[in-house]
Amino acid sequence: MSFTHDLIVIGGGAAGLTAAGGAALFGLKVALIEADRMGGECLNTGCVPSKALIAAAARAHQGRQDDCFGVTLGPPQVAWEGVSAHIREAIAAIEPHDSQERFEAMGVEVIRSWAEFISKDRIRAGTRELRAPRIVIATGSKPAIPQIAGIDEIKFLTNENLFELDELPDHLVIIGAGAIGVEMAQAFRRLGSEVTVIGRGQPLGRDDRDAADILTRSLADEGVRMMRNEAESVSRTETGIAVVCNDGQRVSGSHLLVAAGRTANVTGLALDIAGVESGKKGIPVDRRRRTSNRRIYAIGDCREGPRFTHAAGYEGSLVAVEVALGLAQKVNWSALPHCTFTHPELAQIGLTESQARESYGSKVKVIREDFGDNDRAIAEGEANGFLKLVMKGRKVLGVTVIGTHAGDLLLPWAQIIGGKASTFALGSAIVAYPTRGEISKAASFAVWEPVLFGTWPKRWAALVAGTRRLLG
């Protein structure tokens, strides 16, 4: 059987769409196989609907702030039907960007079917057999369901069906205190639900502890109950569900949301026939995203590694360039950002302070600028939070931001950590006043302040001043 395509991509989410579209724009003959909805998890059940829900919740929260800046709005009236409509409208507005029609216009052959390997370079998609010298697996991930007694006997929510609710939960119990868990906890609490979060250890345990503590206090102030326990069993009750924790505490609620992480979606592909290894964390890949079969790539959530939409898109673009031009493209996660879209937002790029200290010990230096010293934040009454630089010498290892629109402040730090800009350049830049972005300039200036105003510059300034006095 001769090659039918130059590249076959399995999966129409962020990773697969970027790889397929990029390769097609280079003029390659590309097949994209997708059995479910185009756009994948991010568009349909993840990033887009969750952020639409968060926006609706923020609007409701504003109405509950009694007298703010001398303005009283009044108690909000939440209509769940309207919230659901807003979510659907947001998806529909973005949907054309990921549509079959758009990618067919780029030259991609889109095949709406399930795919499975029938050899190391051949795939069956429905009744068709396809063959290509390079294949990309981009099948994404699905919610991880923890082994909890009784979980299979009840109806529970995940991100896959959460946004299809017919009514606002009276009491939403959430298992999992990571980014998804806390985002949904705050959103549903603001919309009027009682919310309890059950999670082992510290909430947002992978994030900077100082920043996570601020966020945790904000959630508590808004009425979210945080329990540092492990769910041992769940059961149905007359009014919904009940969760029993490892310390014996029992929590009853109307709905249960499982937000305990993600697992690679690789079943049914017949990876063994293709010679592609797979483990508990997904498909192992090298820095070029190649699997154990070097002609097959795995990108996005299906492979081992970070699971973010922007990481998937980044990998898709690298693979498209490598396949089209034959130039090896290696990933670099040193400047990988992530953001928890709560209020305040928690944004991180590079290493956290604790991660840096584990690697570099006493060589780590921390510079912190508080939003309490930022004029725009003060004027808006949103001065809670900070920006933290984690340094080794003058090299930026990581940046943590906790505050309003924190994620929007990471862009210059991605350039700096990636070696495409410097703290000196940012510290000397002209930044619009008053903006929250000034906090990045302040932190960058703090890196160089001891040098600019150190002993030798002061001596030189004294010499210049003395010379001028002598010369008149």
TAGIQUI-V405563 format. One record per residue. N is the residue number from 0. RES is the residue in one small letter. SS is DSSP state (H for helix, E for strand, C for the rest). Layout:
BEGIN
n=<N N>
res=<RES RES>
ss=<SS SS>
END
This chain:
BEGIN
n=<0 1 2 3 4 5 6 7 8 9 10 11 12 13 14 15 16 17 18 19 20 21 22 23 24 25 26 27 28 29 30 31 32 33 34 35 36 37 38 39 40 41 42 43 44 45 46 47 48 49 50 51 52 53 54 55 56 57 58 59 60 61 62 63 64 65 66 67 68 69 70 71 72 73 74 75 76 77 78 79 80 81 82 83 84 85 86 87 88 89 90 91 92 93 94 95 96 97 98 99 100 101 102 103 104 105 106 107 108 109 110 111 112 113 114 115 116 117 118 119 120 121 122 123 124 125 126 127 128 129 130 131 132 133 134 135 136 137 138 139 140 141 142 143 144 145 146 147 148 149 150 151 152 153 154 155 156 157 158 159 160 161 162 163 164 165 166 167 168 169 170 171 172 173 174 175 176 177 178 179 180 181 182 183 184 185 186 187 188 189 190 191 192 193 194 195 196 197 198 199 200 201 202 203 204 205 206 207 208 209 210 211 212 213 214 215 216 217 218 219 220 221 222 223 224 225 226 227 228 229 230 231 232 233 234 235 236 237 238 239 240 241 242 243 244 245 246 247 248 249 250 251 252 253 254 255 256 257 258 259 260 261 262 263 264 265 266 267 268 269 270 271 272 273 274 275 276 277 278 279 280 281 282 283 284 285 286 287 288 289 290 291 292 293 294 295 296 297 298 299 300 301 302 303 304 305 306 307 308 309 310 311 312 313 314 315 316 317 318 319 320 321 322 323 324 325 326 327 328 329 330 331 332 333 334 335 336 337 338 339 340 341 342 343 344 345 346 347 348 349 350 351 352 353 354 355 356 357 358 359 360 361 362 363 364 365 366 367 368 369 370 371 372 373 374 375 376 377 378 379 380 381 382 383 384 385 386 387 388 389 390 391 392 393 394 395 396 397 398 399 400 401 402 403 404 405 406 407 408 409 410 411 412 413 414 415 416 417 418 419 420 421 422 423 424 425 426 427 428 429 430 431 432 433 434 435 436 437 438 439 440 441 442 443 444 445 446 447 448 449 450 451 452 453 454 455 456 457 458 459 460 461 462 463 464 465 466 467 468 469 470 471>
res=<m s f t h d l i v i g g g a a g l t a a g g a a l f g l k v a l i e a d r m g g e c l n t g c v p s k a l i a a a a r a h q g r q d d c f g v t l g p p q v a w e g v s a h i r e a i a a i e p h d s q e r f e a m g v e v i r s w a e f i s k d r i r a g t r e l r a p r i v i a t g s k p a i p q i a g i d e i k f l t n e n l f e l d e l p d h l v i i g a g a i g v e m a q a f r r l g s e v t v i g r g q p l g r d d r d a a d i l t r s l a d e g v r m m r n e a e s v s r t e t g i a v v c n d g q r v s g s h l l v a a g r t a n v t g l a l d i a g v e s g k k g i p v d r r r r t s n r r i y a i g d c r e g p r f t h a a g y e g s l v a v e v a l g l a q k v n w s a l p h c t f t h p e l a q i g l t e s q a r e s y g s k v k v i r e d f g d n d r a i a e g e a n g f l k l v m k g r k v l g v t v i g t h a g d l l l p w a q i i g g k a s t f a l g s a i v a y p t r g e i s k a a s f a v w e p v l f g t w p k r w a a l v a g t r r l l g>
ss=<C C C C E E E E E E C C C H H H H H H H H H H H H C C C C E E E E C C C C C C H H H H H H C H H H H H H H H H H H H H H H H H H C C C E C C E C C C C C C C C H H H H H H H H H H H H H H H H H H H C H H H H H H C C E E E E C C C E E E C C C C E E E E C C E E E E E E E E E E C C C E E E C C C C C E C H H H C C C E C C C C H H H C C C C C C E E E E E C C C H H H H H H H H H H H H H C C E E E E E C C C C C C C C C C H H H H H H H H H H H H H C C C E E E C C C E E E E E E E C C E E E E E E C C C C E E E E C E E E E C C C E E E C C C C C C H H H H C C C C E C C E E C C C C C C E C C C C C E E E C H H H E C C C C C H H H H H H H H H H H H H H H H H C C C C C C C C C C C E E E E C C C C E E E E E E C C H H H H H H H H H H H E E E E E E E H H H C H H H H H C C C C C C E E E E E E E C C E E E E E E E E E C C H H H H C H H H H H H H C C C C C H H H H H C C C C C C C C C C H H H H H H H H H H H H H H H C C H H H H H H H H H H H H H H H H H C>
END
